[in-house]
Amino acid sequence: MSGKAIILMGSEKDLDFCREIAKFLKILKVDYEFRVASAHKIPERVLEILREYEKENVVYITVAGRSNALSAFVDAHTSKPVIACPPYSEKFGGADIFSSLRVPSGIGSLVTVEAEGAAIAAAKIFALTDKDVQKQVSSYQLDKKKELEKADEKIRLLR
């Protein structure tokens, strides 16, 4: 694998959700690294982290709840792909997702609220230049299709 996903979380509280993303990245054979920095509290540190990976083939997966400034901040300061994956919050009835969707002009981050979706999106970006990852993504998606076909066969026989 010639690249890796940088899972950048706004705080350590996001770690369990980030582990879910990592679980799917492992299945898809994508390397990853966990990092923690807040765009609100320590923006300078976020910029330092981005500089660390400037010359590497990376995709950022940003995970921050509440007001997700992290994703747009990262996207505004890198030419690398950014996937915003804010954890769903019952507390706000999902309204906090808008801080990931409504961003300033010049920001092009992708948004998904599912850990699996973030991992697949990252893998598909790497698959553009990595045939092994492309095969892994295709295989994963084929397995999901087969699961549905099996479920259809099973359910079809119910009366």
ABEGO torsion letter per residue (X at the ends): XABBBBBBBABAAAAAAAAAAAAAAAAAGBBBBBBBBBAAABAAAAAAAAAAAAABBBBBBBBBBEBBAAAAAAAAABABBBBBBBBBBAAAGGAAAAAAABBBBGBABBBBABAAAAAAAAAAAAAAABAAAAAAAAAAAAAAAAAAAAAAAAAAABX
